């Protein structure tokens, strides 16, 4: 079974500084995707960034980047130049195609990020 | 149109009521999902529809009944719910060959 672990229940960062959120996962699959989703107080789940397992290059999306270590099964998210609007719950998620029926998402427990002005 | 919409935003119902949640997407996605999310917890998958057919049911009680009338629409019919069913219900969609799921804003359900 696939599991996703986020070991940091809460993190805080000063505005304009950089913070890294950790995520590890366990799988025997070779073809999968990894995501970071953001859920602000409004509760809307917003896709932040995706990484395909077959790609060695780390994904980046503006101020957001990942450090994908496939052998170590690690997938951390770095947020640069943190902004007040980055305050949210962040979920790491593992995705794989399940019996051609759809993409199954397994979520980690989440990390609550607080941004201090 | 790159969004998933859900109605209603909030719903309060008694344990004997019958109600429905609605989800709509116009992105041409062929897979749609229902999740349940309790406070401070990650979403839990309930159902997956692929090409309008129910493909995954994660052992959800029969008081939750999903329906996919067409490729853009997904309903969740609720009947005889329990107070512990109070939660945020999220709908999502994706293309089968691509892994991103796009989420709607959710329906906050309270069962009295």
Interface residues (C-beta under 8 A of the other chain):
Chain A: X33 X35 X37 X42 X43 X44 X45 X46 X47 X50 X52 X91 X95 X97 X98 X99 X100 X101 X102 X103 X104 X105 X107 X108 X109 X110
Chain B: X31 X33 X37 X40 X41 X42 X43 X45 X48 X49 X50 X55 X56 X88 X90 X92 X94 X96 X99 X100 X101 X102 X103 X104 X105 X106 X108
